[in-house]
Amino acid sequence: MNPRDRIVLQKIKQYCIDIEKLVERFGNDLEVYESDFAYQYACNMCILQIGELVGQLSDQFKESFPDVPWHLIKGMRNLFAHDYGNIDLEIVWETIQTNIPELEQKCGEILARE
């Protein structure tokens, strides 16, 4: 892994951790998430930043880890950046609950291995 990819991956991992801390702070509850715009904005900005960072990873790095859905992560970023008013909060919540912890774990595994 080149040094730039390592730095970017560390930042992605940190945003995942930040989302997990936000869930701890605000509550692990979809209804709370749906009713609290500050909770939504905080988590959604982290997700947007993760997608932005994925775009900075080298193609070689992404090809080395095809089990990570890099294109879907970037696609969610594009949705947040260009069509924010049409975001389905239940889908975002599912991402927060399932995909973010998986991504954080995968980033940790890659960083430990490389």
C-alpha positions in Angstrom: 0.0 0.0 0.0 1.4 3.4 -0.9 1.6 6.0 1.9 -1.2 8.1 0.5 -3.6 5.2 0.4 -2.7 4.4 4.0 -3.4 8.0 5.1 -6.7 8.0 3.3 -7.7 4.6 4.7 -6.9 5.8 8.2 -9.2 8.8 7.7 -12.0 6.6 6.4 -11.6 4.4 9.5 -11.7 7.5 11.7 -15.0 8.7 10.1 -16.5 5.3 10.7 -15.5 5.5 14.4 -16.9 9.1 14.5 -20.3 7.7 13.3 -20.2 5.0 15.9 -19.5 7.7 18.6 -22.4 9.8 17.3 -24.7 6.7 17.6 -23.6 6.3 21.2 -24.1 10.0 21.9 -27.5 10.5 20.3 -28.9 7.0 20.7 -29.1 3.8 18.7 -32.7 4.4 17.5 -34.0 5.1 14.0 -36.8 7.3 15.4 -34.3 9.5 17.2 -32.2 9.7 14.0 -35.2 10.6 11.9 -36.4 13.3 14.3 -33.1 15.0 15.1 -31.6 17.0 12.2 -28.3 17.5 14.0 -27.9 13.8 14.3 -28.7 13.3 10.7 -26.4 16.1 9.5 -23.5 14.9 11.6 -23.7 11.2 10.5 -24.5 12.2 6.9 -21.5 14.5 6.7 -19.3 11.7 7.9 -20.7 9.4 5.2 -20.2 12.0 2.6 -16.6 12.5 3.7 -16.0 8.7 3.5 -17.3 8.7 -0.1 -15.1 11.7 -0.9 -12.0 9.9 0.6 -12.8 6.7 -1.4 -12.4 8.8 -4.5 -8.8 9.6 -3.4 -7.8 6.0 -3.1 -5.7 4.7 -6.0 -7.3 2.4 -8.5 -4.6 -0.2 -7.7 -5.5 -0.1 -4.0 -9.3 -0.5 -4.7 -8.6 -3.3 -7.2 -6.6 -5.1 -4.4 -9.7 -5.2 -2.2 -12.6 -6.0 -4.5 -14.7 -7.3 -1.6 -15.2 -3.7 -0.4 -18.0 -2.0 -2.4 -16.0 1.1 -3.3 -18.3 2.2 -6.1 -21.4 2.0 -3.8 -19.6 4.0 -1.2 -18.8 6.7 -3.8 -22.3 6.5 -5.1 -23.8 7.3 -1.7 -21.5 10.3 -1.5 -22.8 11.5 -4.9 -26.4 11.1 -3.7 -25.6 13.1 -0.6 -23.8 15.8 -2.6 -26.2 16.1 -5.5 -29.6 14.9 -4.4 -29.7 15.5 -0.6 -33.4 16.3 -0.5 -34.3 12.8 -1.7 -32.3 10.8 0.8 -34.2 7.9 2.3 -33.3 8.1 6.1 -34.1 4.4 6.6 -31.6 3.4 4.1 -29.0 5.7 5.6 -29.8 4.3 9.0 -29.2 0.8 7.7 -25.9 2.0 6.3 -25.0 3.4 9.7 -26.0 0.2 11.5 -24.5 -2.4 9.1 -22.2 -1.0 6.5 -20.2 1.5 8.6 -19.2 -1.0 11.2 -18.2 -3.5 8.5 -16.2 -0.8 6.7 -14.4 0.2 9.9 -13.5 -3.4 10.6 -12.3 -4.0 7.0 -10.2 -0.8 7.1 -8.7 -2.0 10.4 -7.8 -5.4 8.9 -6.2 -3.8 5.8 -4.2 -1.4 7.9 -3.0 -4.1 10.2 -2.0 -6.4 7.3 -0.2 -3.8 5.3 
